[in-house]
């Protein structure tokens, strides 16, 4: 973007009046106006956020300003951008920019809603937190002296950052805007681990300094270690000690007892904003609840078919009890579970080329979930470069579900789709770097079901594990809306999952607490998957013999993370193109 175009848009966005006697300026095209608005805002947006699993790597060591002044500035900026977008003649945009506009506007709408409802006053949920994001930084490899210097600067800035977060949480506490208290119990364990470290060298934050790359001179290594010990002793440990006191003495005891988002300040509007953010649709909670009930019934019928296939004598609850308690379905050691996950990931690699034309260049590691968060963490999580497998409480990690989990969290799920988006230089940066849950989680859940087409579920029990995971996500539509809009209790939600899925009781508890603490997010998975499934059916029917599954997958994955209606539009184009995918070099 040329400087004069950016300046022209800044004038437009700030609504600076042109003097009456000034010569008229040429009107920029709709495309240029839109591109300038998006480029300027996104460049600024990238400076606003700190370490998280979705943050650009260039910003990974920078702790953001989260104080009241910057929050007011963010609200003003996104309000201003929203107004500028509303003034654009969307119909005059190019076809490519009409798609970009839909994606970008959805991002801005969600960011603006978060500011209006002051989500920053609740910077944690049942399994994620701002201090947990920082702890993850200590596990990432550092390669250069600049990396280490950036990391040291982050350590020294932790007290300021934590003080601002505590201030925000106090403001949320004062108005009843907190996660439900039941979901916070034990959440200070990771903070205590840092606060109670016997020496700076024993702190988790010292880990990168234990094995500094040999390319860094020995005298520099020694200096870096001294600076790290000093920063941990003077900044990191005291900040965590202060945070622990706040959590234990003030925040957790004062957190609200109610579960429902509807009980939060302006709760109905807040929850509706979350439904829109996480499903990218205008469906009501009532409509989503009914979709969930319908899909649960369909999946239950398929589960009963598997029971008949294995000749199980008894009803579904009895079969679920059998699956939860028979030792043959569970790994004996954490390494056994990790090894099986690695084997499952490589089995996908063996068939990938028959199902995908374009595959990402990047690869991923498989690691266990860190001990300090494993007890309340989900069964697995994936993203660019990583597939985390929870090896805590092995009797709650069934092997018959592991292939489904692996396809979701590694390839062709998160560790496949997200790198593909990041590597697609034809997309603007705000589509390469950002993540929409309805698309990303919908794709990952579709990937689980795709495993059946690919022949990766070797036994009826493996297939039942996949169906249990499908049921789990369909049940989320019922449970999330039930908790947040219909007054469901925690026990009622747990029982619904217990009666309809093969999830272990421990995982049911951690999952329900996650839905309570993170309103709406659980809706994204199944609503997104339905879009991919229906789009594929439509393409298969329209194209008949011309349908190519690789072209279909390439077409939807080239989009990056987009609102669900954009998927439908892309598949319409695939059909109009006679089934030809976006990469003509793929035969």
C-alpha positions, 0 to 999 in steps of 0.5 A, spaced: 500 500 500 502 506 497 503 512 503 498 516 500 493 511 499 494 510 507 494 517 508 487 518 504 484 513 508 486 515 515 483 522 513 477 518 511 477 514 517 478 520 522 472 523 518 477 530 518 472 535 514 475 538 508 475 545 508 470 548 504 475 552 499 480 546 498 480 543 491 476 536 491 480 530 491 479 524 487 475 519 490 479 513 491 476 506 488 472 502 493 477 497 493 483 501 495 479 504 500 477 498 503 484 495 502 487 501 506 482 501 512 484 494 513 491 494 512 492 500 517 488 497 522 491 490 522 498 493 522 496 497 528 492 491 531 498 486 531 501 491 536 496 490 541 496 483 543 501 479 546 503 472 547 498 467 545 497 460 541 494 465 535 499 471 536 504 472 530 511 470 532 514 477 531 510 479 537 511 473 541 516 477 546 512 483 547 507 484 553 501 488 551 499 494 554 492 492 557 490 498 562 484 502 561 487 508 557 489 503 551 482 499 552 478 506 551 483 507 545 481 500 542 474 501 543 474 508 539 479 505 534 474 499 532 468 503 533 471 508 527 473 502 523 466 499 523 463 506 521 468 506 515 466 499 513 459 501 513 460 507 509 463 502 503 459 500 497 460 493 498 457 491 491 463 495 488 468 491 491 472 486 486 469 479 487 476 477 491 475 483 496 468 482 497 470 475 500 476 479 504 470 484 506 466 479 509 472 476 513 475 482 515 468 485 517 467 479 521 473 480 525 472 487 527 465 486 529 467 480 534 473 485 536 468 491 537 463 486 541 469 484 546 471 491 547 464 493 548 462 488 553 469 489 556 471 481 555 478 484 558 476 484 565 475 476 564 482 474 562 481 467 563 477 461 562 477 454 565 483 451 562 487 458 559 489 464 562 494 470 561 499 467 566 499 460 562 500 463 556 506 466 558 508 459 561 508 456 554 513 461 552 518 458 557 517 451 553 519 454 546 526 454 543 530 460 543 535 460 538 539 467 537 541 472 542 536 477 540 531 471 542 534 471 549 534 478 549 527 479 547 525 473 552 529 477 558 525 483 556 518 480 557 521 477 564 522 484 566 515 486 564 511 481 567 510 485 574 507 491 570 503 486 565 500 482 571 498 489 575 494 491 569 491 484 569 489 484 576 486 491 575 482 489 570 480 483 574 478 487 580 473 491 575 470 485 573 469 482 580 466 489 582 461 488 577 460 481 577 463 479 570 467 473 572 468 466 570 463 461 575 467 460 581 466 453 580 471 453 574 476 457 578 478 452 583 485 450 583 487 454 577 492 458 582 496 451 581 501 454 575 502 461 579 504 457 585 509 453 581 512 459 579 512 463 586 514 457 590 520 455 586 526 455 591 531 458 586 531 462 580 534 456 576 528 452 579 523 456 576 520 454 569 521 461 566 529 459 567 528 453 562 530 456 556 537 458 559 539 451 561 541 449 554 543 455 550 545 454 543 552 453 542 552 458 536 552 463 542 559 465 545 560 462 552 561 469 555 555 471 552 551 465 555 554 466 562 551 473 562 544 471 559 544 466 565 546 471 570 541 476 567 535 471 567 536 469 574 536 476 576 530 478 572 526 472 575 528 473 582 526 481 582 520 481 577 517 474 575 517 470 582 514 477 586 509 478 580 507 471 581 507 471 588 502 477 588 498 474 583 497 468 587 495 472 593 490 476 589 487 469 586 486 466 593 484 471 597 480 476 593 478 473 586 476 466 586 472 467 593 469 473 590 467 470 583 460 469 581 456 463 583 452 463 577 453 459 571 449 462 566 452 467 561 445 470 561 446 472 569 452 476 567 451 484 566 447 485 560 448 477 559 443 476 554 446 481 549 453 478 551 451 471 550 448 473 543 454 476 541 458 470 543 454 466 539 455 470 533 462 470 534 463 463 535 458 460 529 459 466 524 451 466 523 445 469 526 442 463 529 438 464 536 440 460 542 434 456 541 435 454 534 442 451 535 439 448 541 434 444 537 439 443 532 443 439 537 437 435 539 436 433 532 443 431 531 444 427 538 438 423 536 442 421 529 448 420 532 445 415 537 442 411 532 449 410 529 452 408 535 446 403 536 448 400 530 456 399 532 453 396 538 449 391 534 456 390 530 460 388 536 454 383 539 454 387 545 448 384 550 445 391 553 443 398 552 447 404 551 449 406 558 451 399 559 456 399 553 458 406 555 460 403 562 464 397 559 468 402 554 470 406 560 472 401 565 475 395 561 483 396 561 484 394 554 481 400 551 487 404 555 494 406 555 498 403 561 504 409 561 504 416 558 509 414 553 504 408 550 499 414 549 504 418 546 507 413 541 500 411 539 498 418 537 504 418 533 503 412 530 496 414 528 498 421 525 503 417 521 497 413 518 494 419 516 500 421 512 500 414 508 493 416 505 494 424 505 495 424 498 489 421 496 485 426 499 489 433 499 492 436 493 496 441 497 499 440 503 503 444 508 510 445 508 511 445 516 511 439 520 508 438 528 511 435 534 507 431 539 508 433 546 505 431 553 500 437 556 505 440 561 504 437 568 501 444 572 495 444 567 494 437 565 489 436 571 484 441 568 486 441 561 482 438 555 484 431 552 489 434 547 490 441 543 493 442 536 496 448 532 501 450 528 507 446 529 504 442 535 500 437 537 499 436 545 496 430 548 494 430 555 497 424 559 494 425 565 489 420 568 490 415 563 484 411 565 480 418 562 484 417 555 481 412 551 485 409 545 478 408 541 478 415 541 485 417 540 485 417 532 479 421 532 483 426 537 489 426 532 485 427 526 482 433 529 488 436 533 494 434 528 493 433 521 489 434 517 486 438 523 489 444 526 496 442 525 495 442 517 489 447 516 492 453 520 499 452 517 496 452 510 493 458 511 499 461 514 503 459 507 498 462 503 501 468 501 495 470 496 491 471 502 492 478 506 495 478 512 489 478 516 486 472 513 493 468 514 494 470 521 488 470 524 483 464 526 475 463 526 473 458 531 467 456 527 471 455 521 477 452 524 474 447 529 468 445 524 474 443 519 477 439 525 471 436 526 470 434 519 477 431 519 475 426 524 469 424 520 473 424 514 477 418 517 472 414 516 472 415 509 480 414 509 479 407 512 483 410 518 478 407 524 480 399 524 475 396 529 468 398 530 470 400 537 475 406 533 469 407 529 465 408 536 470 413 538 469 417 532 462 417 533 462 418 541 467 425 539 461 427 534 456 426 539 460 430 544 460 436 539 453 435 537 451 435 545 455 441 546 450 445 542 445 442 547 449 443 553 452 450 552 445 453 550 442 449 556 447 452 561 447 459 558 440 460 556 436 455 560 438 454 567 442 448 566 446 446 572 453 443 572 450 436 574 445 436 569 450 438 563 455 433 566 449 427 566 447 429 559 454 428 556 455 422 561 449 419 558 450 420 551 458 420 550 463 415 551 467 420 555 471 419 561 468 422 567 474 426 569 474 429 562 466 430 562 468 434 568 473 438 565 469 439 559 463 442 562 467 447 566 470 449 560 463 451 557 461 454 563 467 459 563 467 460 555 460 461 553 459 460 546 465 457 544 463 450 544 458 451 539 463 453 533 465 445 532 459 442 530 456 448 527 462 449 522 462 441 521 455 441 518 457 447 513 463 443 511 459 436 510 453 440 507 457 443 502 461 437 500 454 433 499 452 439 495 458 439 490 458 431 490 451 432 487 452 437 482 458 435 479 457 427 480 463 424 476 467 430 476 467 431 483 474 430 486 475 430 493 482 433 493 479 439 489 474 440 494 479 440 500 484 444 496 478 449 495 475 450 502 482 450 505 485 455 501 480 460 504 484 461 510 479 462 516 473 465 514 465 465 516 461 459 514 457 463 509 464 464 505 465 456 505 458 456 501 460 461 496 467 458 495 463 451 493 458 455 489 464 457 485 467 450 485 461 447 482 461 453 477 468 451 475 466 444 473 470 441 479 476 444 478 480 446 484 485 452 485 491 448 484 491 446 476 498 443 477 495 438 482 493 432 477 
